[in-house]
């Protein structure tokens, strides 16, 4: 059974940095046409609504949604079955719960923030950025 576990969230002042980690267990990190993605649930979102912010695939093809481009960096360490999200120059509007997810999708992209078809999700890690 695939499981994802996020860590690294916390509280930071604006301009600071955090690095989130997502460890995948149960299957190799790269399995078939796997897409690994980071999503976030912002405080003003409804229910289970999330937005995709960064993706990486087995070919190391990477995409970002515009609000995080240039500040966040997604990376992967296949031997460790781990995907990271380095977040620099954090802003109060980055305050959210961050989720890691994986799935086999035709288009592994965070551009536009809409990414459907993820099969497995972590429980999330909270990030709070104060001004």
C-alpha positions in Angstrom: 0.0 0.0 0.0 1.4 3.4 -1.0 1.7 5.9 1.8 3.0 9.4 1.8 4.3 11.3 4.9 5.1 15.0 4.8 7.3 16.8 7.3 9.1 20.1 7.7 6.2 22.5 8.2 6.3 25.2 10.9 6.1 28.8 11.7 8.4 31.4 10.1 8.6 35.1 9.5 8.1 36.6 6.1 11.2 36.3 4.0 12.3 33.1 5.7 12.7 29.6 4.4 11.4 26.1 5.0 12.0 22.7 3.4 9.2 20.2 3.2 9.9 16.5 2.8 7.6 13.8 1.5 8.6 10.2 2.0 6.8 7.6 -0.1 6.6 4.0 1.2 5.0 0.9 -0.2 6.3 1.3 -3.8 9.3 2.9 -5.5 9.3 6.6 -5.9 9.1 6.3 -9.6 6.6 3.7 -10.7 5.1 3.7 -14.2 4.1 7.2 -15.2 4.2 8.5 -11.6 3.7 12.1 -11.0 4.8 13.5 -7.6 3.2 16.8 -6.6 2.8 19.3 -3.9 -0.5 20.9 -3.2 -1.7 23.4 -0.7 -4.9 24.2 1.0 -5.1 28.0 1.7 -7.1 29.3 4.7 -9.8 30.8 2.4 -10.4 27.6 0.5 -13.5 25.5 1.0 -13.5 22.0 2.4 -11.1 19.7 0.6 -10.2 22.3 -2.1 -6.5 22.4 -2.9 -4.3 23.9 -5.6 -1.3 22.2 -7.2 1.9 24.3 -6.8 4.7 22.0 -8.0 5.2 18.8 -9.8 8.1 16.5 -10.8 8.0 13.3 -12.8 10.4 10.4 -13.3 12.2 12.2 -16.1 12.8 15.1 -13.7 10.5 17.3 -15.6 9.3 20.1 -13.2 6.5 22.6 -13.3 5.3 25.3 -10.9 2.2 27.3 -10.5 2.8 31.0 -11.0 2.4 32.2 -7.3 5.4 30.1 -6.2 7.6 30.2 -9.3 11.1 31.6 -8.6 10.7 31.1 -4.8 9.9 27.4 -4.4 12.0 24.5 -5.7 10.8 20.9 -6.0 13.4 18.1 -6.1 13.6 14.4 -5.7 15.9 11.8 -4.2 15.0 8.5 -5.7 17.2 6.3 -3.4 15.5 7.9 -0.4 12.0 7.7 -2.0 11.7 11.3 -1.1 10.5 14.5 -2.8 11.3 17.9 -1.3 9.9 21.4 -1.6 12.4 24.1 -0.7 10.4 27.3 0.0 12.3 30.6 0.1 11.2 34.1 0.5 8.0 33.0 2.2 5.1 35.4 2.3 2.1 35.5 4.6 -0.1 34.4 1.7 1.9 31.1 1.6 0.3 30.2 4.9 -1.4 26.9 4.2 -1.5 23.2 4.8 0.8 21.5 2.3 0.1 18.1 0.9 2.2 15.7 -1.1 0.4 13.5 -3.6 1.2 10.9 -6.2 -0.6 9.4 -9.2 -0.3 8.2 -12.7 -1.6 11.1 -14.9 -1.3 12.0 -18.5 -0.1 15.5 -17.8 2.0 16.0 -14.7 1.7 19.8 -14.4 1.0 22.4 -11.7 0.6 25.2 -14.3 -2.7 26.8 -13.6 -3.0 25.0 -10.3 -5.4 22.3 -11.5 -4.1 18.7 -11.3 -6.6 15.9 -11.1 -6.2 12.2 -10.9 -3.8 11.8 -7.9 -4.3 8.5 -6.3 -2.5 8.8 -2.9 -2.2 11.7 -0.5 -0.3 12.5 2.6 -1.9 14.0 5.7 -0.4 17.4 5.3 2.0 19.7 7.1 1.1 23.2 8.2 3.1 26.2 7.3 2.4 29.6 8.9 4.2 32.7 7.7 3.9 35.8 9.8 4.5 39.4 8.7 
